[in-house]
């Protein structure tokens, strides 16, 4: 009778069968797929955490600015003057520190340097914790011209028109975070804000962050 030890020795000499090899390949494929899903979720959580923290700090700085000046100030890359109504749309070129339509914004593996600090952020006294950010940001603001009367109001289109049912009668602002949570590196994006950007918005009259476009 062939001993168990002899059978095992013979099996080791024969090597791995094709079926066993295919089973190993399938298992490795499943593990790789699960790892990819986990990585994408991790990326999403980290980007959203950054955006929430930045929106909260932008809101705090705007409120401090309002206490000192009596109005909110736009924070845009197109050098909009303080205390005036910004552009009536969310132009991608106005975001800081990078345009959401820039090819390297499409890469979730690229953090974008904020140094030197944008002038609009310095005016607000904004000091992000990290020298590079994955999301990009914009603040639109308007000034009520007459107390109790409609202000210049939010822009006629875009996100601003979706935040309030009627133009605010007080100075107002809303801050937008645009984040790329997609793990693709596709550099071909449509004009305006890309469809795969997740947009998070916070307003002067509410601490709640609202998501307007889930770019997953």
Steps between C-alpha positions, in 0.01 A plus 500: 500500500629838404536717803339847527847654513593329173186627326568855613862474382385375160244784474769757572718353229213510247445875558180708471223395265343736247171500691674599822686776318175636353338498844789704637471749212125541560554557872770759430267675255222519759739636764632761255145609417412536868820696560413737214152564641646560845757743360234697314291528817804613695576765238139620514497527879828690511391746230165565667668549837730760349208677330289508817789646701578763237136604462468535876813718515387710205167556674670597828731747323209652308306550823800668663541722194130589520536600866780739408376638167125433495505297180631175358778488241538281191798265498563427133795470266366769264576779748139603549489815713381460860139589574382464141295232333721240334444338165148358447637149460752274668781547249756222527782751454396682820567205732803492733761355495423330165232496233277187515550469123881481526637162383687435826183566703366187335769296675396412854865424570605863453490753784511863391737743668351809663836676523528788452171556681227637270437871560128440555577254779757729658242778504271273699779382728449143384785267599444140384665233713684342207711665225320298229132416451314240296174697464457854369287784636300812415300754702225710341368794701250784460411816690147608590466855373197606706394346831177306457520509123629228268877501485704458188399143562663174404602453139208443267622152411725233638508381858401836649152484351447160665594608852225753571144524374536878470796741514619560858425843647828497692865465395561140400764255388535139398819297489548213256739206518560303179662159553591223258408168663537303177816291480536549124756733345291605200622846400214560257233697685201706384495877518393649831504279809574136418221249558722275709573773757322470833374848598447586867349835602471692828310831539510800733169406662555128555792296639375191316703387199289406199614279214372618160674258270626157594772437248547131574 
